[in-house]
Amino acid sequence: MNRRNFLGAGLLAPAVATLGLASTLAAACAQAAGARPLSYAARQGFLPNVPLVTHTGEEVRFYDDLVQDRIILLNFFVVGCTEGRCPAANANLRKVQDLLGDRMGKDVFFYSVTLEPEKDTVPILKEYAEDIFEVKPGWLFLTGKPADIDTLRRAQGFFDPDPERDADVTLHSSSARVGSDYQQRWAMVALGTSPRNIHNTIVTL
């Protein structure tokens, strides 16, 4: 099964097996400290609270700062994409951002995470986001440590069971994870489809 078929099936069980125990312990600690309870997806390891850095240079935690109590769209990309899928996908998302209007940045947020953090530094992401796509508030391009990004993409099912194929970033998916943490509803959407279809997937969560 290749990466695109695997992602289309939405199979996340391997990630749960590796991350479930850690997330359960984290939930117990959070509740003991009086913090807001984690959602089911977070407790099961789908939403690891890894540290990331935004294209504006802000240090954030994936779950605490970006996901909890929000509707999100999460995709993975590379700035130097040679297949043309990333520019097309992000151009579509730019149109979706307009369709969402004032919901964008209030209760709906986009997160685009680079698969090449060694190359896609904060200054490069900033130029890519602001100069090329002219993103509005609510859409962040993110980088971080390779191991943390790898943890996140695997938890979300963005990996191929074949290690050789998985290591080839040119085979990355052009799909995105869409979800509502507080409603605990999650779906996948192809970013090559029409902006209206992506928009409808988000607003019908």
N, C-alpha and C positions, 0 to 999 in steps of 0.2 A: 504493500500500500504506500503510495507516494504521499508527500507532505500535504498537498492540496486536498487529496481525498481524506486523509486522516483528519485534517482540520474541519473539513466539511461534515464529518461524522460527529464532531464535538466530543471526542473521547478524551476524558480527563482523568480516568482512574489511576494511571501510573503516578501522576502528580500527587494525588491524594495519599497514596501509600507512603510516599517519602516525606510529605509535609504535614500529614494529619496530626501526628503526636506533638510536634512543635507548636502547631496552631492551638491545639487543645490546652497545652500548658500556658500559652500566651493568653488565652481567654480566661483561664482561672486567675492568672495574675492581675489581669485588667479588672475583673470583677472584684477581687480582693482589695484593689486600690480605689474602688469606687468609680472607675471609668465607665463610659458607655459600653454596653455589652457588644461583642462582635457579632456580625451577621453569621448565618449558617455557612455561607461560602467562605468567609474568612476563617471560621473555626475549622473547616475542612481542608484548609490549605490552598484554596484557589486564589486567594488574594494576599500573598505574602507581603509583609510590611517592610519591604526592602528600601534602603536609601537611594534616592535618585537626585539628579540636578536638572533644573529647568533651563530652557534656552535663555532665560533672563538671569541665570546664575544663582537662583534660589535653591537651597537644599531642602528636600522634602522627603517624607515617608509615603510610600505608595498607598497604603490603606488609610492611615490616620489622616493624611493631608489631602489626598486626591480622590478617594473612593467612598469613604464612609458617608452614608446618608445622601449620596448623589446618584444621578443618572450619568453613566459614562459610556464613551466609545473608546476602545483601546486597540491600537494597531501597531505593528512593528514595520520598520522601513530602514533603508539606507540612503544617505544623501547621494552617494555616487552610484545609484541604481543603474545598471547597464541594460536591464530588460525593459525599462520604460513603465513598469507597473507602479512604482512608487510615485513618480510625478503625476500619473493619471489618477491614482487613488487620492492623493492629496489635493489635486485640483477638484475632484468630486467633493471631497470633504469641505473645501472652501465654499462651494455652492450650497452644501447642506447647512453650513454655518449661517449663511444668509437666510435660508428657509426657516431656521429655528428662531430668528428674530431675537427678541429680548429674553428668551429662555436661555440663550447661550451665555454661559458664564454665571448664571444664577442657579439653575438646577440641572443643567446639562453641560457636560464638559468633555472635550476631546483630549486624548493623550496619545501622542505618537512617539514611540520609543525606538531609538536607533539600535540596530543589530551590530554596528561597528563603532562601539564607544571609543576605541583607540584613535579612530580617524575623525569621527563626528564630535568634535569638541564643542564646548559652549559657544564660542564665537562663531563657529561654522553653523551650528544649529540656529543661532540668533539671526544670522544673515538669511539662512534658508527659510526660516519662519516669517520674518518681518519684511524682508526685501523681495523675496520671490513669491511667497503666498499671501503676504499682507494679512496675517492672521489677526483675528479680533480677540478680545478678552474671552477666556474660557477654553482656549486651545493652547496646549503646551507641548513643545517638543522636548524630549527628555533623554538624558544620557546618565551614565553611572559606571560603577565597576562592572567589568565583564561578567564576573561570577553572579552578581546581583541581578543583572539583566537576564542571564541564563536561567536563574531561579524563577524569575517572573514569567518568562515566555513558556517555560516548561509547565509551570503551574496553570497557565491558561491554555495549554494544549497546542501551543505553536512549536511543535517539534516533529521530527521524523524518527521513527524507530530504528532506521538505518543510520548508524553513527556517521558514515561517510557522507550521506546526503544531508544529514542534519548539520554538518560542519560547513556546508556550502551555502553561504548567504545569498547567492544568486537564485536559490530555490525557495526563498522566503514567500510566504503566503500573501495574497492581496485581499485577504478577508480581515474582518475586525470583530472583536468581542464587544457586544453591546449589553449593558445591564443596568439594573436599578438595585443598588445595595439595600436600600430600606424596604423595597418591595420584594427583594430576593427573587428577582426574575432575570434570566440571562439568555442571550441568543447570539447567533453569529449572523453576519451580513457580509456579502461580497461587495468590496469597494469598487469593483468594475461595473456594477449595476448603475442604474440612474440615480442622481441625487435625490429625486423624489422618493424612490423606493427606500434608500437609506434613511431619509427623514422619517418616512412612515414607520419603519422598523423601530426607530427611537421613540417616537411619540405614542406608539401603541403598547409600550411596555407596561 
